[in-house]
Amino acid sequence: MTSAAPVSFDAIGGPAWSLWRYLTREDSVREGVVVAQDDRTRMLERHRLVVSIIDVNSRQMRCDGAIAGLDIDRARLRRDMRGAERPAGACEELAAVDQRMRELTEERRKLAVEREWLDAALAEFDGANPHEAPTPSGTA
C-alpha cells in the first residue's frame, strides 16, 4: 500500500467538497507541512455554527406553522362563539389556544435572539483572526 503523495493547497481545485475532504484528512499536506490541527478545528467549528443556524431556522419554521394553526383555531372558536348555540367548553378552549399562542410567541422571540447571536458569531468567525474562535456574548 502506498501513501498519498503530498498535495499542494494551490493544486486543489473544484467544488467545495474537495476542500472539505482535503482539510478533514489527518495526513493532508499543504506545501510540505502537515495541515495544522487548528485549521481542521476551525473548519469544524464553522460547520457547527452553520448546522446550528439550520436547526434554529427549522425550529422557527415549526413555531411559525404552529402559530398559524392556532390562528385558524382561534378564528374558528370566535366564529362558533358568535353563534346562537355556543359549543360547550368553547371559552376554555379559546383560553387554552391563547395561552399556547403566548408560549409560542415567547419561543419565537427566543429563537430570534438565538439566530441573531449565531449570525453574529458566524460573521465574527469569518472575519476573525484564524486562531480566534467566537465567544458567546449573551444568552437567549
N, C-alpha and C positions, 0 to 999 in steps of 0.2 A: 504494500500500500504506500503510495507516495503522498507527501504532504502538499498542501496547497501552496502554490507559488505566491510570493509577496505581490500584493496588488497596490498600485498607486491610487491614491484617493482621486487624483485628477482623471484617472483612466475609467473611473466608474461613471457610466452614462446610463441613460434610460430612465425608466419610471422610478417613482419614489420608493417603491418596494425594494428596488435594488439597493438603495442606500440603507433602508431598514435592515435588510439581510446582512449587508456589509457591517453595519455598526453593531449588530447583535452577535456576530461571530466572535467567540473568545480569542481566536487566533488571527483576527484581522490585522493586517499590516498597512500602515499609512507611511509611505516614504521611508520604509525600512525600520520603522519603530512600531512596536505593538500599540494598537489603539488604546488610549488611556481609559481606564475603567470609568473615570468621571464623565467621559463623552457618552458612554453607554448609559450611565446612570441619569444624565441629563435628558437623554432621549426618552428613557422610560418614564421619567418624572413628567415630561411634557405630555407623553402619551396618557399618563394617569389623569392629568388635568383635562385633556380633551375628552376622555371617557367620562369623567365626572360632569362635564358640561352636557354631554349627550344624555346622561342619566337625569340631570336636572330638567333638561328640555322634555324628556319623556314624562317625568312626574308633573311638570307644568301642564302638558297636554292632557294627561289623565285628570288633573284637577279641573282644568277648563271644561272638559267633557262632562264631569260630574256636576259642575256648576250649571252648565247648560241644561242638563237633565232636571236639576232642581228647579230651574226657572220654569220649565214646562210643567212640572208637578205643582208649583206654586200657582201658576196661571189656571191650571185645571181646578185646583181646590178653590180658588177665589171665584171662579165661574160657578162651580157647584154650590158654593155658599150663597150666591146671589139668588139662586132659585128658591121657589116656594118650599120645596122639600129638601132641607139640608140633610146631607148624609150624616149618620151617627159617627161621631169622632172626628169630624172634619176639622174642627178648631184645634184639637190635639195634634192631628196630622200636620196641619199648617204650622203649628208651633215647632214641631219636630223638623219640618223642612227648613224653617227659618233658622233654627239652631244649627243644623248641618250646614246651611249656607254660610253662617258666621264662621264656623270651623274651617270650611274650605277657603273662605276669603282670607283668613289668617294664614292658612297653609300656603296659599298662593303668594301672599306677601313675603313669607319666609323664603320661599323658593326664589322669588325675585331678588332678594338680598343675597342669597347664596349664589345665584347666577351672576350677579354684579361682581361679587368677590372673585369668582372663578374667572370671569372675563378679565378682570384687572390683574389677577395673578398670572394668567396666560400672557397678557400683553407685557407685564413686567418681566416674565420669564424670557419671552422672545427678545426683549430689548436689554436684558440684564447681561452683566459680565458672565461669560461661560462658566465661571466657577462659583456663581452665587445662585441659590435657589430662592424662589419666592417664600415669604413668611406670612402667615395669616395675620391680618391687622385687626380682625374683629370676628364676631360670631353672628350667625344668622338668628 
